[in-house]
Amino acid sequence: MTSAIKLLQILDWDSPRQNARLREELAAGLLQPQAAIAPKFFYDALGSRLFEAITELPEYYPTRTEAAIFDEHLPEIRRALGADFSLIDLGCGSCAKAGRLFHAGVLPARYVAVDISVDFLRDSLQNLKRELPAIDMTGLGLDFTDELRLPDDLPPERRMFFYPGSSIGNFSPHEAHAFLKRLAGLMDCSGGLLIGVDLIKDKALLDAAYDDPLGVTAAFNRNLLRHVNARLEADFSIADWQHVAFFNEAEARIEMHLEARRALDASWPAGTGRAIRRFVAGERIHTENSYKYSPQGFRTLLAEAGFAEIRMWTDPRGWFGVFFARQGNTRT
């Protein structure tokens, strides 16, 4: 008999302590001179489903390009991962990318799926468990960008972190270095990292990928305000905001913003009254960055974070890279 999935370290968005911390974080971001909301707040249950829809859009090349790289180089990737490893899937979403590897014969001894959207994670893992009942599966519902605490019974050897989809680009290069260094500290030299990275390319291709004509990405961005209203008890009118996305060539990053269509106020409870943030017409809330890298630039970032034996596979057009790297320290 196969075991059921285990769901550990649940991120309870609605616990008093967690909710207070998240409210403070949202309020602080909105009250900055340049208002900002962290990208993790995209991923309530509806936001997670909207992102899955984005990955199906013809303009959004990363998902299908990355999948083609995995298909083309699967034997090499399988050899790099080896056998009897634990796969730790960061920001697993629907678990579809890990599932694709499993169905292709890349089978871990244990699968640990990590995502901030707990309900979505639970549903995704249950679906994957029905398809692949022999794999030991564990879910971690947490914000792994803040702290990643792995299960106590997860062996320290042969930990393979899986971070597909170019989400590393949501970190600034400085933050990415710190995050990758933390990952290196969670494995020994038998472990490794398999990561997807979006590469620098033509501005028109990048702009289209983040501002599709169907408006799915716009809905994903604007849904953020619905989540903020629920989380912060704020009164943003979603109709008053429009989606803005563009490639900032000087910073090598896509920027996403929400722009006020008119002068307006937004407010939320604070103390005995309400905090108010006034926006002028055209003022923006910065909601996401997605940094793009050159192949050598990302190799350097990995090396400086403590990784070695770095390999890269890419597509014929050089749009996207899949990197595999070993923990570079000799300690065990």
N, C-alpha and C positions, 0 to 999 in steps of 0.2 A: 504494500500500500504506500502511495506517495504522500508526503506530508503537505499540509496546506501552507499557504504563504504566511510569513510572519511580518507583521508591521510594527516597527519599533520607533521610539523617539518621535512620537507624533507631534507635529507642529500644530498646536491648538490655537488657531487664529483667534478664538473667542474666549480663551482663558483670561481672567482679569489682568494678570501680570503681563502676558504677551500682548494683549490688546493695548494696554497702557503704553508699552514700549513702542509698538508700531504707530500708535497715534502721535506720540512725541516725535518720532522720526518723520512722519508725514508732515506734521505742522512745522517742524524746523525747516524742512525742504521748501515748503511753500512760502515761508516767510523770508527766505534768503533774497537778496537783491535780484539775483537771477533765480527765479523760482524753478524748482526741480523736484521730480519724483523718481525714486529708484526703480529700475526696470523690474525688480522682483515683484512689484505690485501689479504688473501686467497679469500675473498668473493666478487669478482666481479660477474657478471651474470654467466659466465662460471664456475668459482670456486664453486658457490652455487650449480650448477647442478652436477658438479663432486662429491661434497660431498654427494648429494642425492644418487648418484650411489654407493658410498662407503658403505652407510648404507644397501645396498642390498647384499653386498658380504658375502659369508658364513663365512669368517674369522672374519668379523666385528660383534662380538657378542653383543655390547652394545645396539643397537637399538632394536633388536628382544628380547633380555633378558628383557630390560626395558618394552617393550610392553606386554610381558607375565606377568610381575609383576602387571601392571595396570589391565590386564584382570582378574588375580587371585584375586586381592584385591579391585576391583572396588567398591563394596558396602561400604567398610571401607573408601576408599578415598572420595567417594561421601558424606558420613556422616561428614568427617573431613572438607570438603569445605563448607558444608551447603547450604543455599539458598540465592538468591539475591546478589550474589557476582560479582565483576568485576574480570575477569581473565586477567592478564597482562603477555603476553607470550614473554619472553626474548630470542632473537635470534631465532625467530619463523621459519625461513627457509620456507619450503613449507606449513607450518601450519598443517601438517599431524597429528602431535601428539595431538594438541588441537582438531582437527577435529575428531580424533578417540574417544576422551572423549565425545565430543558433540553428536556424533552418538550413543554413549552408554548411553545417557541420563543425562550426567553431563553438565547442561546448565547454562551458566552465564547470568546475566542481561546485561553484556556488555563484549565484547572481545576487548582487546587492543593488537595488534600484533606489535612487535618491531624487526626491523632487519636493518643491515647496508647496505644490498643490496636492493636498493629502487625498481628497476625494478622487481626483483624477488619477493619482498614483494607485490607489486601491483598486479602482476599476481596471486600469491598464494591467496591473500585475495579475489580477484574477483571470483576465482574458488570456494572458500569456501562459499562465499556469495550466489552463485547460488545453492549450496547444502543445505544451512541453512539460508534462507532469513529472518527468524524471529529474528535472533540474531543481536543486534546492534554492528557493527564492526568498529573499528578505526585502522588505521595503523600509526606507528611512524617510519619514516626512519631516524635512527640516530645511532651513536656509543654509545650504552648504557654503555659500560665499561668506557667511559670518563665522560659522564654526562647523567643522565636520568631525563628528564623533562616531567612529565605526563600532559595530557590534563587538562586545567583549570576547565572543567566541570566534571571531574571524581571525584565522591564522595570519601572523605577520609576514609569512613567506608567500611569494607568488601572487602578490596583490597587483592586479592590472586595472588601472583607472581608465575609464572610457568616457571621453568628453567630446562627442561629435557635434556637428552642426555649427561650428564657428562661434559658439557662445563665449569663448575666451575673449572675443572682441568687445564684449560689454565692459570689460575692465580697461582702464588706461594701461599703457605699457608698464608703468610703475606698479600698479595694482596687480597686473598679470604676473609680474615677476614675484611679488610677495605670495600670491596664490599658488603659483607653480612650486615655489620653494616649500610651502606648507605641504603640498602633495608629496614632494620628494621625501619629506620628513615622516610620512605615514607609510613608507615602504622600506624594505631592505634592498640589497643589490640584486635580488632575484625578481624584483617587481619592475613595473614599467607603466608607461602612459601612452595611450592611443588617442590622438586628439585631432579634430578637424579644424582647419584654419582657412578663412577666406583670404584670398590674395588680392593685392592691389591690381586694379584693371581700369578699363575705360569708365569715365564718370557717367556716361549715359546708361551703361549697363547697370551700374550700381544704383543710380537714381531710380530707374524703373523697377528694380527689385524691391525697393522700399516704399514705392508709391504707385501701386498697381491701379489700372483703370477701373477695375471692379469695386475698388474701395474696401477690400478686405483688410488691408493693413491699416487703413484709416479707422475702420471699426475697432480693430484690435487696440489702436492707440487711444481712441476716444473711450473705449470701455474702461480704461484706467480711471477715468473720472467717476464712473459708476461705482467702481470698487472703492475709490477714495470717499465718495459720499457715504457708502455703507460703513466703511472702517472708521472714518473720522466724524461721522454725522455732519458732513458738510453739505452745502447746497449748490454745488456746481450745476449749471444748466448745460447739458452736453451739447445741445443745439447751438450754443454760443461759441463753440470751439471747433477749429478746423485742424486737420492733420497736415503737418509740414515735415518733409524729409528731403535730405540732400547730402551729397558727398562733399565734405570739407577737405579739399585736396591738400591744404597746408598741414592739416593734422592727420591726414590719411585715415579719416573716419567718416562713416555715415552718422549724421545727427538726426534724431527724431524729436519733434516738438509738437506741442499743442498751442495754437495761436488764437488769441481772443478776437472774435469777429467785431466786437464793439467794446466800449468802456463798460466795465462791470465790476461788481464786488462778489467775493466768495467769503463765506463765514462758517465757523464751526464752534462748538462749545469750548470755553476756556475759563476755568475758575468759576466765578459766579455770573459771567456774562458770555460774550462771544468774541472770538478773535476774528478780525476782518482783514482780508488781503484785497487791495484795490488793484485792478489791472486796467491799463489804457488799451485802446484799440490797437491791435497788432502786437501786443506784448505776448511773450511766449513762456510756456513751461517746458523745460528741457526734460524729456522722458527717457532718452536712450542715446548712447554712443555705440557704434559698432566699428572697432578699429580693424583695418586691413593691413596685412603684412607682406613684405617680400619674403621669398623662401629663406634667404640668408639672414634676414632680420629675425625671423622666428627661430631659426637654428641658434642664433646668438642668445636669444631670450631663454631658450631651454637650457643651454649650456651654463649661463650665468645663474640659473635657478637650481643647478645641481644635477642636471641630467647629462648622460653621455650615450655613445653608440646611437646617435640620432640618424634615423632614416626618414625619407620623405617619398611619398607617391603622389602623383598629380595627374590631371587629365590632359589630353593633347593640347588644349588651348591655354593651359597654365592658369586656369581661373581659381582653382581650389587645391589645397594640399592636405593630405593626411600624414601626420607625423607619428612615428613610434620612437620612444626613447627609454633607455634604462636609467634607473637611479644610479647616479654617478659616483656615490661614495663607496668605499670598500668595506664599510662596517656591515655587520650582519645583525 
